[in-house]
């Protein structure tokens, strides 16, 4: 399960970086994208901290939702329904991802504490 979680996070991370760098490439964009990929990095850290099978399943499910949902929202806003404010989808998706991660961190802490 941990391999699935890591691969989903890497999928979302690299696809988000690819879409962001395809739009424009500059040092400001790189700094901005480093902030945008932090939810994927934190999800990888949660995966590493998972001590039992239940916690691994929760992190794998959360990672799948983060990666697939985040990438879908970015592709939808940038290419399917383009808008003048399409670039704002990057920080908004990251805020949603952080909210999901912070909410799921509490049950993961409790599950890991029981081991």
N, C-alpha and C positions, 0 to 999 in steps of 0.2 A: 504494500500500500504506500510505503514511503516513496518508492520509485515513481509511482503514478503521481503523487503529490509534487515531487521535484520536477518531473517532466512537464506537468501542467503549468507550474510556475515559470519554468524556463520558456515554455511556449508563449505564454502571455508576455513575459518580459521582452523576449527578442522580437515578437511581433509588434509590440508597442513601440519599442525602440526603432524598428524598421519603418513603421508608418510615420513616426515623428521625424526621423532623419530624412525620409523621402520628401516631406513637405518643405523643409528648409534645413540647411546645414550651417551652423555657426556655433561659436563657443557658448553663446547665450542659450541656444537650443539644447546643447549638451547638458548644461547646468540645469535647465528646466526639466529635461527628460530624466535626469538623475533623481529629481524629486518625485517624478511621476512613477518611477519603477520601485519606489520604496515599499509599497504594499506587497509586491511579489517577493522582495527580499525578506520582509518580516514573516510572510507566510512560509518561506523556506526555513526560517529560524524556528517557527512553531512546529514545523515538521521534524526538525532535528530534536526538539525538546520532547516530542511524543514518546512516551515510555511503554505503552501497551497497544494492543491491536485496536481497541475502541478509539483511543486518541488518534491513532494513525488513520482510521477510517474517517473520523471527523475532519482531520486536516486535509485528507485527500478530497473529500466532498467540498469543503470550503475552497480549496485551491482550484478545483474544477469550475465552481461557480464564479470565482474571481477571474480566472483566465478567460473562460468562454464568454461570460457576460461582459467583461471589460473590453475584450477585443471586438465583440459584436457591436457594442455601443460606439466604440471609436470608428469602426468601419462604417457603421450606419450614418454617423454624423459627418464623416469626412467624404464618403463616396456615394452612398445610396441617396441620402437626403442632404446634399451640400447646402451650406448656409454661410453667410458672412461671418458669423460667430462660431463656425465649426471648430476652430482651434481651441475654444474654451472647453471642449469635451474632455480634453486630457486632464486638467486639474479637477473637474467635476467628477469624473469616473474615479480618480484617485481618492477623493474624499469619500465617495460611496464605498470604495473598497476598504478604506481605513475604518469606516464605521462598522462594516461587517466583521473585520478582523478584531476590533476592540470588543465587540459584543461576543464573539465566539471565543475569545481568549479566557473569559471567566469560566465557562464550562470546561474548557481544556485544562485550566489550572486545577479545577476540582477533580477531574478525571485522573490527571497525573498525580495528584496528591494522594489518592486512594491506593496507589501501588505501593 
